[in-house]
């Protein structure tokens, strides 16, 4: 990749961190950011940040798209 090039979406989840995978699992079952935060003992803002990173890595714009993608590729 050269300078300024966009990274390609992470279609198989390989670049998700272990924590992002935990957040994704909760996102898939419909948890809100505060619910994710409570389940993982993190702040709601940290949960939001993880969700934002997941969306970016998957190349999607909504939680529903991320959840659908995760199910489609076998991450959930």
FIFI-51529 format. One record per residue: residue in three letters; z, y, x of N, C-alpha, C in turn. Coordinates in steps of 0.05 Angstrom, whole numbers. Each point is the difference from the previous one (the first is absolute). Last residue first. Example, Ala and Ser with C-alpha at 12.3 -4.5 7.8 and 13.67 -1.06 7.14 Angstrom:
<nodes>
+---------+--------+--------+--------+--------+--------+--------+--------+--------+--------+
: residuo :   n_zz :   n_yy :   n_xx :  ca_zz :  ca_yy :  ca_xx :   c_zz :   c_yy :   c_xx :
+---------+--------+--------+--------+--------+--------+--------+--------+--------+--------+
:     ser :    142 :    -45 :    257 :      1 :     24 :     16 :     14 :     22 :    -15 :
:     ala :     -1 :   -115 :      6 :      0 :     24 :    -18 :      0 :     24 :     18 :
+---------+--------+--------+--------+--------+--------+--------+--------+--------+--------+
</nodes>
This chain:
<nodes>
+---------+--------+--------+--------+--------+--------+--------+--------+--------+--------+
: residuo :   n_zz :   n_yy :   n_xx :  ca_zz :  ca_yy :  ca_xx :   c_zz :   c_yy :   c_xx :
+---------+--------+--------+--------+--------+--------+--------+--------+--------+--------+
:     unk :    271 :   -299 :   -400 :     21 :      1 :    -20 :     -2 :    -24 :    -18 :
:     unk :    -61 :     18 :     70 :     24 :     11 :     13 :     23 :      0 :    -20 :
:     unk :    -98 :    -28 :    -10 :     21 :    -20 :      5 :     25 :     11 :     14 :
:     unk :    -84 :     45 :    -34 :     -2 :    -11 :     27 :     23 :    -19 :      7 :
:     unk :     -4 :     41 :    -87 :    -28 :     -9 :      5 :     -2 :    -14 :     27 :
:     unk :     80 :     45 :    -25 :     -3 :    -25 :    -15 :    -27 :    -13 :      7 :
:     unk :     16 :     85 :     35 :     19 :    -19 :     12 :     -3 :    -27 :    -13 :
:     unk :    -48 :     72 :    -38 :    -11 :     -9 :     26 :     17 :    -21 :     13 :
:     unk :     32 :     41 :    -77 :    -23 :    -18 :     -7 :    -12 :    -10 :     26 :
:     unk :     68 :     63 :      9 :     11 :    -26 :    -10 :    -23 :    -19 :     -6 :
:     unk :    -24 :     87 :     26 :     13 :    -14 :     23 :     11 :    -28 :     -9 :
:     unk :    -35 :     58 :    -66 :    -22 :    -10 :     17 :     12 :    -16 :     24 :
:     unk :     61 :     43 :    -56 :    -13 :    -22 :    -14 :    -22 :    -12 :     16 :
:     unk :     43 :     77 :     31 :     17 :    -23 :      3 :    -12 :    -25 :    -13 :
:     unk :    -67 :     78 :     34 :     22 :     -4 :    -19 :     16 :    -25 :      6 :
:     unk :    -77 :     31 :     51 :     14 :     25 :     -6 :     23 :     -4 :    -20 :
:     unk :    -54 :    -59 :     86 :      1 :      4 :    -29 :     16 :     25 :     -5 :
:     unk :    -17 :    -51 :     86 :    -22 :     17 :     -8 :     -2 :      4 :    -30 :
:     unk :     66 :    -48 :     59 :    -18 :    -15 :    -18 :    -24 :     16 :     -8 :
:     unk :     66 :     40 :     55 :    -10 :    -24 :     14 :    -18 :    -16 :    -17 :
:     unk :     43 :     75 :    -39 :    -19 :      8 :     20 :    -12 :    -24 :     15 :
:     unk :     68 :    -16 :    -63 :    -24 :     10 :    -14 :    -21 :      8 :     21 :
:     unk :     84 :    -24 :     34 :    -14 :    -23 :    -11 :    -26 :      8 :    -14 :
:     unk :     57 :     68 :     31 :    -13 :    -14 :     23 :    -16 :    -24 :    -10 :
:     unk :     52 :     46 :    -63 :    -22 :     17 :      9 :    -15 :    -13 :     22 :
:     unk :     79 :    -41 :    -28 :    -21 :     -3 :    -21 :    -25 :     16 :      9 :
:     unk :     77 :     11 :     53 :    -12 :    -27 :      3 :    -23 :     -5 :    -20 :
:     unk :     49 :     80 :     -9 :    -16 :      0 :     24 :    -13 :    -27 :      5 :
:     unk :     61 :      7 :    -71 :    -25 :     15 :     -6 :    -19 :      1 :     24 :
:     unk :     86 :    -36 :     12 :    -16 :    -18 :    -17 :    -27 :     13 :     -6 :
:     unk :     62 :     53 :     43 :    -10 :    -20 :     19 :    -17 :    -20 :    -15 :
:     unk :     45 :     63 :    -52 :    -21 :     13 :     16 :    -13 :    -19 :     20 :
:     unk :     75 :    -28 :    -52 :    -25 :      1 :    -16 :    -23 :     13 :     16 :
:     unk :     74 :    -49 :     58 :     -1 :     23 :    -18 :    -26 :     -1 :    -16 :
:     unk :     47 :    -92 :     30 :    -13 :     23 :     14 :      0 :     23 :    -19 :
:     unk :     24 :    -98 :    -14 :     21 :     16 :     13 :    -12 :     22 :     18 :
:     unk :    -46 :    -65 :    -61 :     -2 :     -3 :     29 :     21 :     17 :     16 :
:     unk :     -5 :     -2 :    -97 :     -3 :    -28 :      7 :      0 :     -4 :     31 :
:     unk :      1 :     89 :    -39 :     25 :    -15 :     -5 :     -1 :    -29 :     10 :
:     unk :    -78 :     52 :      6 :     20 :     11 :     18 :     27 :    -16 :     -3 :
:     unk :    -71 :    -17 :    -59 :     -6 :    -11 :     26 :     22 :      8 :     20 :
:     unk :      4 :     39 :    -84 :      7 :    -29 :     -2 :     -5 :    -14 :     27 :
:     unk :    -26 :     91 :     -9 :     29 :     -2 :      1 :     10 :    -30 :     -2 :
:     unk :    -94 :     16 :     -6 :     11 :      7 :     27 :     30 :     -2 :      0 :
:     unk :    -43 :    -61 :    -73 :     -4 :     28 :      7 :     11 :      5 :     28 :
:     unk :    -38 :    -97 :    -40 :     23 :     16 :      7 :     -9 :     29 :      7 :
:     unk :    -54 :    -83 :    -26 :      3 :     24 :    -16 :     24 :     18 :      6 :
:     unk :    -40 :    -82 :     44 :     15 :     -7 :    -25 :      8 :     24 :    -17 :
:     unk :    -47 :     12 :     83 :    -16 :    -18 :    -16 :     14 :     -8 :    -26 :
:     unk :     46 :     51 :     66 :    -20 :     16 :    -14 :    -16 :    -17 :    -19 :
:     unk :     60 :    -43 :     58 :     14 :     13 :    -22 :    -19 :     18 :    -16 :
:     unk :    -35 :    -42 :     76 :      9 :    -21 :    -18 :     14 :     12 :    -24 :
:     unk :    -24 :     58 :     70 :    -23 :     -9 :    -15 :      8 :    -21 :    -21 :
:     unk :     64 :     28 :     63 :     -5 :     21 :    -20 :    -23 :     -9 :    -18 :
:     unk :     17 :    -55 :     72 :     23 :     -2 :    -19 :     -4 :     21 :    -22 :
:     unk :    -61 :      3 :     70 :     -5 :    -25 :    -16 :     23 :     -3 :    -20 :
:     unk :      8 :     69 :     62 :    -21 :      6 :    -20 :     -6 :    -24 :    -17 :
:     unk :     59 :    -13 :     71 :     13 :     16 :    -21 :    -21 :      8 :    -22 :
:     unk :    -32 :    -46 :     78 :     17 :    -17 :    -17 :     14 :     15 :    -23 :
:     unk :    -90 :     42 :     32 :     24 :     -7 :     14 :     16 :    -19 :    -18 :
:     unk :   -109 :      9 :     -1 :     25 :      8 :    -13 :     24 :     -8 :     16 :
:     unk :    -95 :    -18 :     19 :     13 :     22 :     14 :     25 :     10 :    -15 :
:     unk :    -56 :    -73 :    -33 :      9 :     -7 :     27 :     15 :     23 :     14 :
:     unk :    -45 :    -11 :    -91 :     29 :      5 :      3 :     10 :     -4 :     28 :
:     unk :    -92 :     -6 :    -38 :     15 :    -25 :     -1 :     30 :      5 :      4 :
:     unk :    -67 :     72 :      1 :     -7 :    -17 :    -23 :     17 :    -25 :     -3 :
:     unk :      4 :    100 :     41 :     12 :    -25 :      8 :     -4 :    -20 :    -22 :
:     unk :    -64 :     89 :     23 :     23 :    -10 :    -16 :      8 :    -28 :     10 :
:     unk :    -43 :     65 :     71 :     -9 :    -14 :    -24 :     24 :    -10 :    -15 :
:     unk :     -2 :     90 :     60 :      5 :    -28 :      2 :     -9 :    -13 :    -25 :
:     unk :    -43 :     90 :     42 :     19 :    -10 :    -19 :      4 :    -30 :      4 :
:     unk :    -27 :     76 :     76 :    -10 :    -20 :    -19 :     22 :     -9 :    -18 :
:     unk :     10 :     64 :     74 :     -7 :     10 :    -27 :    -11 :    -20 :    -19 :
:     unk :     -9 :    -25 :    101 :     18 :     22 :    -10 :    -10 :      9 :    -27 :
:     unk :    -27 :    -98 :     20 :     -1 :     24 :     15 :     18 :     21 :    -11 :
:     unk :     -1 :   -113 :      3 :      0 :     24 :    -17 :      0 :     25 :     17 :
+---------+--------+--------+--------+--------+--------+--------+--------+--------+--------+
</nodes>
